[in-house]
């Protein structure tokens, strides 16, 4: 016995969870992903990583512009899913979609909820100097990452982790936790734990977030470099106006007395 699952996701992070789901005993009846987007100099339409994987596996792919579209709602109902699994889809699900699956909509979120709800939960823990993050699966409601929690899995943030390396670790863990969650749902043993305690919001990043404030402590700047690698990247400018990008940094001990821009050693 297995669950009938409609999967909703878009970027590489969501591709890993779809891969784990396809390799499990559960049945993926269809995939919903964002429409193809123009990319590169030629602005050629490029499919999302989730769509690309699904097409290669022969899975039906739906790419609606609007989730409230009546045709989409009817199509999803006709698939008769037990569960809708959502991983980094990119849009908030309306109630009309949330109400379709018999056993609910389940989301994989890349943080230890209720901390770092929102669009950039991988980058902000690094920027803030956290040592631990993780994966949380939840039963979705109409709020933003506010539903009852099912499973949590902690992931250590290594001292040299960047947003990219942490993304890759969390993507793999997310797929494993999703399958474990669906197994519990199938057996009727999935817990429902209300989110309590201090919550925080991981807002979407902008290019301007990468501008270095050299008056900040060195450790904070290094965390910013790590957290914004590869996007949007940290940058500053030289006195001639030339923009420089900073991809890696380290904190030098015993050099805390200089002012930003002051040469304190030359050898």
C-alpha positions in Angstrom: 0.0 0.0 0.0 1.2 3.5 -0.8 0.0 7.1 -0.9 -1.1 8.9 -4.0 0.9 12.1 -4.0 0.7 15.3 -6.1 4.1 17.0 -5.7 4.6 20.8 -5.9 8.1 22.3 -6.2 10.3 24.3 -8.5 14.1 24.8 -7.7 17.0 22.4 -7.2 16.2 22.1 -3.5 12.8 20.7 -4.4 14.3 18.3 -7.0 16.0 16.3 -4.3 12.8 15.7 -2.4 11.0 14.7 -5.6 13.9 12.2 -6.3 13.5 10.7 -2.8 9.8 10.5 -3.3 10.0 8.8 -6.7 12.5 6.2 -5.2 10.1 5.5 -2.3 7.0 3.2 -2.4 4.6 6.2 -2.7 3.1 7.0 -6.1 3.7 10.5 -7.6 0.6 11.0 -9.8 1.5 14.5 -11.0 4.0 17.3 -10.5 3.1 21.0 -10.3 5.9 23.5 -11.0 6.3 27.1 -11.9 6.1 28.1 -15.6 9.3 28.0 -17.7 11.3 31.2 -17.3 13.5 33.1 -19.8 17.2 32.7 -19.0 20.6 33.7 -20.4 21.6 36.1 -23.1 19.1 34.7 -25.6 16.3 34.7 -22.9 15.4 31.2 -23.9 12.6 29.6 -21.9 14.1 27.1 -19.4 12.2 24.5 -17.4 12.6 24.4 -13.6 14.8 21.6 -12.2 11.7 19.9 -10.8 10.0 19.9 -14.2 13.1 18.6 -15.9 13.4 15.7 -13.5 9.7 14.9 -13.7 9.7 14.9 -17.5 12.7 12.5 -17.6 10.7 10.2 -15.3 7.6 10.3 -17.4 5.5 12.1 -14.7 2.7 14.5 -15.8 3.7 18.1 -15.2 1.3 21.0 -14.6 2.5 24.6 -14.8 -0.3 27.0 -13.9 0.1 30.7 -13.9 -2.5 30.9 -11.1 -3.2 28.3 -8.4 -6.8 29.5 -8.1 -7.4 28.7 -11.8 -10.6 26.6 -12.0 -9.1 24.2 -14.6 -6.2 23.4 -12.3 -8.4 22.9 -9.3 -10.6 20.4 -11.2 -7.5 18.6 -12.6 -6.1 18.2 -9.1 -9.4 16.9 -7.8 -9.5 14.4 -10.6 -6.1 13.0 -9.6 -7.7 12.1 -6.2 -4.4 12.6 -4.2 -4.1 11.4 -0.6 -1.5 14.0 0.0 -0.1 17.1 -1.7 3.6 17.5 -0.9 5.0 21.0 -1.3 8.7 21.8 -1.3 9.9 25.3 -2.3 7.1 25.8 -4.8 7.3 29.5 -4.7 3.7 30.5 -4.1 1.3 30.3 -1.1 -1.4 27.7 -1.6 -5.0 28.9 -1.6 -7.6 27.2 0.5 -9.1 25.6 -2.6 -5.9 23.6 -3.1 -5.3 22.9 0.6 -8.8 21.3 0.8 -8.2 18.8 -2.0 -6.1 15.9 -0.6 -7.8 13.6 1.9 -4.9 13.5 4.3 -3.7 17.1 3.9 -1.0 19.2 2.3 2.5 18.6 3.7 5.4 21.1 3.4 9.1 20.5 3.8 10.7 23.7 5.2 14.5 24.3 5.5 14.6 25.5 9.1 13.7 24.4 12.6 10.3 26.1 12.8 9.0 28.4 14.2 12.4 30.0 13.5 13.0 31.4 10.0 9.6 31.2 8.4 9.6 32.7 4.9 11.6 32.8 1.7 15.3 32.6 2.7 15.5 30.1 5.6 18.9 28.7 4.5 20.8 32.0 4.2 19.7 33.8 7.3 21.0 31.3 9.9 24.5 31.6 8.4 24.3 35.4 8.3 23.1 35.4 12.0 26.0 33.1 13.1 23.8 30.1 14.1 25.4 26.8 14.7 22.4 24.6 14.0 19.5 24.6 11.5 17.4 21.8 10.0 14.4 20.5 8.3 10.8 20.7 9.5 7.7 19.0 7.9 4.3 20.5 8.6 0.7 20.1 7.9 0.0 23.2 5.9 -2.6 25.8 6.8 -3.4 29.2 5.2 -0.6 30.9 7.1 3.1 31.3 6.0 4.9 28.2 7.4 2.6 28.2 10.5 1.0 24.7 10.3 1.3 21.9 12.9 4.8 20.3 12.9 5.3 16.6 12.1 9.0 15.8 12.1 12.2 17.8 12.7 15.8 16.9 11.8 18.7 19.0 13.0 21.6 19.8 10.7 24.9 21.3 11.9 26.1 24.5 10.2 29.9 23.9 9.8 32.2 26.9 10.2 33.0 26.9 6.5 29.5 26.3 5.2 28.2 28.7 2.6 24.6 29.1 1.6 25.3 26.7 -1.3 26.9 23.9 0.7 24.2 24.2 3.4 21.5 24.2 0.7 22.9 20.9 -0.7 23.0 19.2 2.8 19.5 20.4 3.6 18.1 19.3 0.2 19.2 15.7 0.8 17.9 15.7 4.4 14.6 17.2 3.2 14.0 14.4 0.8 14.6 11.8 3.5 12.4 13.5 6.1 9.6 13.9 3.5 9.5 10.2 2.9 9.6 9.4 6.6 6.7 11.9 7.1 4.6 10.3 4.4 5.2 6.8 5.9 3.9 8.1 9.2 0.9 9.7 7.5 0.1 6.5 5.7 0.1 4.6 9.0 -2.0 7.2 10.7 0.8 7.9 13.2 2.0 11.4 12.1 2.2 13.7 15.1 0.7 17.2 15.1 2.8 19.5 17.2 1.6 23.1 17.5 4.3 25.7 16.8 5.1 27.6 20.0 8.0 29.7 21.3 9.9 32.4 19.6 9.3 32.7 15.8 11.3 34.7 13.3 10.9 35.6 9.6 13.6 34.9 6.9 12.7 37.7 4.4 13.6 37.4 0.8 17.2 38.6 0.0 18.0 41.5 -2.3 21.1 42.4 -4.2 21.6 45.4 -1.9 22.0 43.1 1.1 25.4 42.2 -0.2 26.9 45.7 0.3 29.5 45.4 3.1 29.4 47.8 6.1 33.1 47.7 7.1 32.2 49.2 10.5 30.7 45.8 11.5 32.7 43.2 13.4 34.9 41.0 11.2 33.0 37.9 12.2 29.7 39.4 11.1 31.1 40.3 7.8 32.5 36.8 7.3 29.1 35.3 8.1 27.5 37.7 5.5 30.1 36.5 2.9 29.2 32.9 3.7 25.4 33.4 3.8 25.2 35.3 0.5 27.4 32.9 -1.5 26.5 32.3 -4.3 23.6 34.8 -4.4 23.4 37.7 -4.3 27.1 37.8 -3.3 28.9 40.3 -1.1 30.5 43.4 -2.7 32.3 46.6 -1.9 34.0 49.3 -4.0 37.5 50.7 -4.3 38.3 54.4 -4.2 38.2 54.6 -8.0 34.6 53.3 -8.0 35.5 49.8 -9.1 33.2 47.1 -7.6 34.8 44.1 -6.0 33.0 40.9 -5.1 34.1 38.9 -2.1 33.5 35.1 -2.2 35.5 34.0 0.8 36.8 35.6 4.0 38.5 34.7 7.3 38.8 36.5 10.6 42.3 37.5 11.6 42.9 37.3 15.4 44.6 40.1 17.2 43.9 42.8 14.6 40.8 44.5 16.2 42.3 48.0 16.7 42.3 49.3 13.1 39.7 51.6 11.6 38.0 50.5 8.3 40.4 51.4 5.5 43.4 51.8 7.8 46.6 49.9 6.8 47.7 48.2 10.0 50.4 45.8 8.6 52.4 45.5 5.4 54.9 42.8 4.8 
